[in-house]
Amino acid sequence: MSTENEGAAVPSEAKPPAGPQPDSAPASASGAQAPDSPYAPPPPGFAPTVGSGPGAGHPPQPGFGHPGDEPTTEQTAQIPPYPGAAHGAGAGGGWGQQPPYGGDPWGVGSPAPKRRNGGLIAAVLVAALVAGGVGGGIGFWAAGQNDSASTTVSAPGDPGALNRKPTSVSGIAQKALPSVVTIEAQGATGEGGTGTGFIYDKQGHILTNNHVVASAAGGGKLTATFSNGKKYDAEVVGNAQGYDVAVIKLKNASGAPLNPLPLGKSSNVQVGDATIAIGAPFGLSGTVTTGIISAKDRPVASSDGGGTSASYMSALQTDASINPGNSGGPLMDAAGNVIGINSAIQSAGNGGGLGGESQQSGSIGLGFAIPIDQAKRVAQDLIRTGKPVYPQIGVQVGMRDTGDGATIARTGNNGSKAVTPNGPADKAGLRPGDTITKLDDTVIDSGPTLISEIWQHKPGDQVTLTYKRDGKEHTTQVTLGQRTGDK
């Protein structure tokens, strides 16, 4: 799965080396360290042609993709072989989902591909021609018939008869759409893509995914377009690569409808609850889809193929249709409250897709959203200081092994200690070679799962770790430390 969630705090001690890593490569876990993973390139513009087949296509279940920088030589581990989720255009690999923002389907982190407006226009024109042809044929047929022979029945046309209560999908959509924006990001070298964001507070902060705006964070161009068509220049207030969360703000908000969407509590969500997703799939702004919560606490890791660290989340899974361009948009409940940020999708494979693109795929009913409880905490840190804060336990764990827990590496990266001296884990008695199998009541089956679970907490929180040593099971209390900023 895709984009961007770390269970164990991302270790500041070491980063995964650039290039492919051995399966046993450890990731430093400040909670457990999240390894930087390559990001998949954002998907090409939506340009299907008549007669073309289905075309192109960000979580730790499957991997996600995020736009980002090339991996540094300090990176320690590769994204584990979970089902891939992608944030954007990147193809989903293990632990890699594709981000839903345009150009970079649910690929977390990797720079979104250049938009190909021509492709979108071509698709629209094709649809118009087909409709026009059918309409002409029907008109000709009708002209040759006797009107008195018609058996059609006209609807009464009473809008009041339609069920458009404020709590209906239509009612919620009409209220929410003016607070959802389509984001266009362009880097200094021209790379970029589109995604979605929503008004977070009355000060005008807009919440979105890091992989949506990463390409413009270093001096690029960023714009936000509202449902009324008005476009505003914007700037990045702060971004968290590991969480795949970013906050932007309009440079001149004069006249902008800054009405924040109400935030719900993702901790109260239950499997089966109704969901509504709003975004701009393939650049189609203001698209509304519905579904349910298919699962909770789904460990997801994602990257966008850009070579920077992966993102980790303990995600909300939904079957609401999410496609490239939905990244950063709100996942809402049946009361119209935001319960998550749409961030990644599980890809069905590298083949097929809109416009015939080989590295992208559309929704197959496996979408993942960052829980709003976590996203809200991260956003508050970003607004306050401009930097993210990660909880960590101070160990480096293997990121490729799955099923038996998260094993602390025997040796650390680049000569570092696998267990940080005097760190939270060291103080709790953990040693190299120990295998962590539970965090509180949550079963830990891999390094990415440990990271995504740790990142659900705050620095200073106390958690209970269950681990195995020499075949015997032990438990210990660990007070989480912290690391500030991405590395």
Buried (B, 14 or more C-beta within 10 A) or exposed (E): BBBBBBBBBBBBBBBBBBEEBEEEBBBBBBBBBBBBBBBBBBBBBBBBEEEBEBBBBBBBBBBBBBBBBEBBEBBBBBBBBBBBBBBBBBBBBBBBBBBBBBBBBBBBBBBBBBBBEEBBEBBEEBEEEEEEEEEEEEEEEEEEEEEEEEEEEEEEEEEEEEEBEEEEBBBBBBBBBBBBBBBBBBBEEEBBBBBBBBBBBEEBBBBBBBBBBBBBBEEBBBBBBBBEEEEBEBEBBBBBBBBBBBBBBBEEBEEBEBEBBEBBEBEEBEEEBBBBBBBBBBBBBBBBBBBBBBBBBBBBBBBBBBBBBBBBBBBBBBBBBBBBBBBBBBBBBBEBBBBBBBBBBBBBEBBBBBBBBBBBBBBBBBBBBBBBBBBBBBBBBBBEEEEBBBBBBBBBBBBBBBEEBBBBBEEBBEEBBBBBEEBBBBBBBBBBBBBBBBBEEBEBBBBBBBBBBBBBBEBEEEBEBBBBBEEEEEEBEBBBBBBEBBB
